[in-house]
Amino acid sequence: MLKLGKFLAQNATLVSLVGRQQLGSTSRFYSASPKSADSDLPIDITNPYEKDPQQCILCKHSIEPHYKNVKLLSQFQSPYTGRIYGRHITGLCKRRQEQVEQAILRAQQCLLMPGYHKDLDFLQDPKLFDPERPVRPHKY
């Protein structure tokens, strides 16, 4: 008991500060800059294990599909059957996939794109995705 009284007398300023603090306050635990007295308190940092948000290739480069851009639209069409690839294969978001489908149908109606096969001029274009290896599994 004597040692405790001696310790309190030597550190009276520290005891008076602790007595004045509110116990329910959590703002001191989330301070952005550590202070010399509060060096053991946690600081805010970003999660190093958090994955980057996935974006489709058209959103990443802010490309709007248009029916006159036949070279872009032909990459979302099968070279053998002319069918439009599904979202699970292309990796596009729902909004862009619908825009691509509408643009392909409009280009086919305007006779800018063939309906049953891919144009021979676009067979050597670089591939945006591999149709044999879908981005995500199909729901069926």
Secondary structure, 3 states (H helix, E strand, C coil): CHHHHHHHHHCHHHHHHHHHCCCCCCHHHHCCCCCCCCCCCCCCCCCCCCCCCCCCHHHHCCCCCCCCCHHHHHHHECCCCCCECCHHHHCCCHHHHHHHHHHHHHHHHCCCCCCCCCCHHHCCCCCCCCCCCCCCCCCC
